[in-house]
Structures are given as C-alpha cells and as structure tokens.
Amino acid sequence: MASWNSIPLEISYEIVGWIAFASWSISFYPQLILNFRRKSVVGLNFDFVMLNLTKHSSYMIYNVCLYFSPVIQKQYFDTYGDKEMIPVAANDVAFSIHAVVMTALTLFQIFIYERGPQKVSRLAIGIVVVVWAFAAICFFIALPTHSWLWLISIFNSIQVFMTCVKYIPQAKMNFTRKSTVGWSIGNILLDFTGGLANYLQMVIQSIDQNSWKNFYGNIGKTLLSLISIFFDILFMFQHYVLYPEKKASKSLETGEESNEPLIDSSHEHV
C-alpha cells in the first residue's frame, strides 16, 4: 500500500475530508429541525427520502467493507496495483453511517408528522425493490468465487444510480408547487459544500500520488460529488431565483399550491 509523499498534502487531505464529513453530516439537520418545528413534512418529497435511504445504505456497505476488510483491500491492490492508496477515507465511513441514521430519522418523521395527501409512489417503491433484489442476486453470484471487490463495486454503482434518481422527485415537486417552502435550503448549501470538499480531497490524493487512478478506482465517490453539486445548483436556482420565499409564500396563501402527483400522473400512488 502506498504512503503519502507530502506531509502538507496529507494534512490537507484529512482536513478537507473532515470538512466534507461535517458539511454533509450537518446538512441533514436543517430538514429534521424544520420538520420538528412545523410538526409537518409537507413540502418534503417522500420519494426523495425513500430513495435516499437506499442510496446511503449502499454507499455505507461499500465504504465500510473496503475500509475495514483486508480481503477486499487485497483484491483492490491486485486490481489497481499495490502502490495505490485505498480510495476510502475514515471520513467517508463516518459520513455514510451517520447518513443512514439521519435519513432513517427523517423517514420516521414522515410517519409521525402532518404529511397532507402525499404518499410514496409505486414507482419509488418499485425502484427500491428492484435495486435490492439486484443486489441480492449479485451477492449469490459473488459468493462462489469470493469476488467481494466486484460485489461492493456493485453497491457503489447502486449509490451512483440512486444519487441520480433521488433528487428528481424533489426538483419536480418544487417545480409543480412553484415553491420550496418546507424544503430546507440549509440542507442544500451544506450538501454543496460537502460535494466540493469531497471532490477536492480526491484531487489532493491524486496530486500527491501523481496518479489519477483513485478517481476511477472509486468512481462512485467521484460521481457522487459531481451529481450532488449539479442538483444542489439546480435547487439553489429554484429557491433563490425561480421561487423566492416571499413569492412562494404568497402563492401558497392564495391557494395555488398543487397536489399534482410527484412523478407522473400515469403512476398510481399507494
């Protein structure tokens, strides 16, 4: 396993990594606090939370397994070379575990607080079921040959796919309602900061090692940052430009809020 060539870069890597951890971890709390104060989850898209739990669970499996398992680490070095560094840091493990807990708490709030007519769509439920069924099939494929690196790479790919999918229902809901009321912008600002810091951490490692293999060795972490940044910019545009709070509040007060289905009208809700 490779070691750091530059102590300043190693220190920078750790600092930036824990900034990403802090930003991403704290990003869950504004929405939780907002729900608690309002005693309502109206404005929060349930599909987003459901998909997000699957996303973070799959990411946690990847991070925990690669960080702690010597067997999987050996398979990684056999694939990418023993001079490379493991592309998962302690902050990645801490974040993903924390994320699963916080998303589960948000899901619990959906059950106990006022939620209006909204329900989780059959489409979202179907995606979650198919994803976990696919993961189970991959486990049994990997079992005979102990292809654990391949298996956790599947989970890493799942989290990338779920990252792409999970934001869409909330973005559509904001567009349909012409409002971001009930959806915490603090969550987005912190998520944006975390995405930038996470990407910068990988850049620092690549500069020190004079190798960019960690970007495709952990393509999930790379795409996680880029996709999150893209959607965060979209949400900020919705919140500050398209649907400013005063304009949105006036719209809601005049009864213009829509109860249109969150995915497509053709998908029945349960």
N, C-alpha and C positions, 0 to 999 in steps of 0.2 A: 504493500500500500504506500502511495506517495505521501511525502510530508511537505509542509509549507516551505517555500524558498525565501519568503519575505515575512518577517515578523509584523511590520506595519500592515501589510495586506491581510495577514491572518487576523490581527486585531480588528481591522476594518470589516472583515468578513463576519466576525462574531457580532460586532456592534450593529451592523446593518441587518443581520439576520434577526437579532432580537428586537430591532425596531419594527421589522416586518411582523414578527410574532405579536408584539404589543399592539400595533395598529390593527391587524386582522382580528386579534382576540377581543380588543376593546370594541371593535366595530359591531359586535353582537349586542352590546348592552344598550345603546340608544333605542333600538327597536323594542327590546324587552322592557325597558323603563317606560317608553311611550305607551306600550300596551297596558302596563300596570297602572299608570296614571289615568288613562282613559277608561280602564276596565272594558276595553273593546279592542278587537283586532280588525275592525272594518277599515279597509284601505290596504291591508296586508294580504298579498295573494297566497292562498293556501297551497296551490300547486308549487309555487316557489319554495315554500318551506319543506314540502314533501320531497321534492326533487333534491333540495339542498342537503337533506339528511342522508340520502343515498350517496350523494357526491362526497360529502365529508367522511362518511363511513368507509367508502372505497379508498379514499386518499389516506385515511388513518391506517388501513390494512397495509398499504404499500409502504408508507413511511416506517411504521413500527417493525415490519418484517425485515426490510432492508437495513435498518439501523441496528437492530439487535441480533439478527441471525447470522452467525459465522458461516453457515452453509450457503445461505443466499449471497452473502458477501463474496465468498469464494467463487460462486457461479458468475457474479458480476465481474470479478477480476479476470476470470477465464475468458469472458466475452470481450471486455474492453481493454484488458491489459492490467498487470499488477502495478504499473506505475501511476495509474489513475486513482483519484480520490472518490470515496463514496459520495454520490451527489445528494445525500440526505443529511441535513444538519440536525442538531438537537432541537433547535427552534421549530423545525418542520414537524418533528414528532410531537412536541408540546402543543403546537398550534392545532394540529389535526385532532388530537384527543380532546382538547378544550372545545373545538368547533362542534364535535359530535354532541357533547354535553349541552352546549348552549342552544344548538338547533333543536335538540330534544325538548329543552325547556320552552322554546318558542312554540313548538308543536303542542305542548301541554297547555300553554296559554290559549291556543285556538279552541281547545275543548272546554275551558272554564269561563272564557270571557264572551261578551256580546260579539257575534260574528255576522249578524244580518242574514241575508238569504244565500250567501256564498257557501259552496261546498267544494270538496276536492273533486276535480273532474275525472271521469273514467279514463281519459287519455293519460293523465298523470299517473293514475294507479296502474294502468296497463304498462307504461314505460318502466315503472319501478319493478313490477313483477317480472317483466321480460329481462331486465338487466340482471336481477338477482338469480333468475333461472339460468341465464347465460353464464354467470359467474360459477354457479354450482356445476354446470356441465364442464367448464374449463378445469375446475378442481379435480374432477374424476379423470379428465384427460391427462393432467399433470401428475397424478398420483403414481402410476406405474413406473415412470421414469424419474420421478422426483424433480421435475422441471419447475422448481419453485420460482426462479427468477422470471421465467416466462409467465407463470401464473400471476405474480404480483404486478408484472408489467401490464397484464390484462386489467387488473384493478386500477392501475394508473391511467390506462386508456379510458376506462369507465368514468373516472373522475373528470377527465377532459371532456368527454361527451356530455356528462351531466352539467358541467360548468357552462357549456354552450347552450344547453336546453333550459336550464333552471331560471335564467334571467328573463326569458321571453314572455312567460305569463305575466310577470310584474310590469314589464315595459308595455305590454298590450293593455293591461288593466289601467295603467296611468293614462294611456292614450284614450281609452274608451271613456274614462271618467273625466278626462281633461283636468286632472288633479293628481297631486302627490300627497294629499292630506292623509295621514295615517301610515305613511311610508317614511321612515326616518332617513333624512339626508345625511345625518351624522354617520350612519352606517356606511353610506356610500363614500364619504370623504375619507374615512378611516380605511375602508377597503381599497381605495385608490392609492393611498399612501403605502399600504402594505404590499400592493402589487408592484409598485415602483421599487420598493426596498428589496422585495424578493428577487426581482429581475437583476437588480444591481449586485446582489450577493453572488449570483451565478457569474456575472461579469468579472467580479473581483477574483473569484476562484480560477476562472479561465485565464486571466492575465497572469496570475502567479504561476500557474502550471504550464503556461504557454501552449494551452490545448483547449479546444472548444468542445471536446467530447462530452463534457458534463451536460451540455445543452441538449444533445440527443440521447445521452445516456439516461437522462431524466427529462425526457421531452414533456412529460406531464407537468412538471414544475414550470417549465418554460411557457407552455401554452396556458397554464393556469394564470400566470401573471398577465400575459398579453390579452387574453379573453376578458379577464376581470377588469383590466384598465379600459378596454373598449366599451364594455357595458356601463362602467362607472361614469365615463364621459357622457354616454347617452342619458343616463339617469340625471346627471347634473344639468344637462341641457334641458331635459324635461322640467326639472324643478325650478331652475333659475331663469330660463328663457321662455319656454312654451307655456308652463303653468305656474307662474309665480304664486306664492301663498295667498296674497290678498285677492288676486283674480280667482283662484281656485275656491277660496272660502266663499266669495260672493256667488259663484256658480252653484256651490252646494246649498247655500242658504235659499236660493231661488228654486231649489228642487230639480236642478239639471243633472244631478248625478245619475249615471246609467247603471242598470243592473244587468247589462248585456253579458252573456257567458264569456268566460275569460280566455278560452282557447278559440273555439269556433262554434257557431250556433249548431253546427251539424253534430257536435259531440255532446251527447247527453251527460248530465251530471248525476252523481249519486249523493 
